[in-house]
């Protein structure tokens, strides 16, 4: 199978599963469509020879974040229900935002120079050595990583506390 056909297949799968996330009424099915979208985006990164980026995307987002979403969805016992109709202000503002997006993309495409030569890369421009990534992650970026982990822990504990059903507390009210 040609790389172009693989790209088109996984790009279409990414877009279709992302649309399924938006339009799906069942939260668990939407989270699983999000998982498919992230995995197919990882395959697109593999096709671009960005193996570390693909691995990190699948490991962090498709693995941890989707698992956290599913945990929260199941903990809150969310059910897909009837949707309320959109208000006129929401429809108008969405139409304006969509029109502005189309104008922006059209302007970008019409002014883009797709045949411009790429700048030459020198030897010291970038490195794909995993030891450098690991050293940066656990030295320069250790505090932000720890803060994000702590915030995720606090968010998970908040969901557990908010979703806990207290039985027999009618006397307190």
Secondary structure, DSSP 8 states (H G I E B T S, - for coil): --HHHHHHHHHHHHHHHHHHHHH-SSHHHHHHHHHHHHHHHHHHHHHTT-HHHHHHIIIIIIIIIHHHHHHHHHHHT----------HHHHHHHHHHHHHHHHHHHHHHHH--TT-------TTS----HHHHHHHHHTTTHHHHHHHHHHHHHHHHHHHHHH----S-TTT-
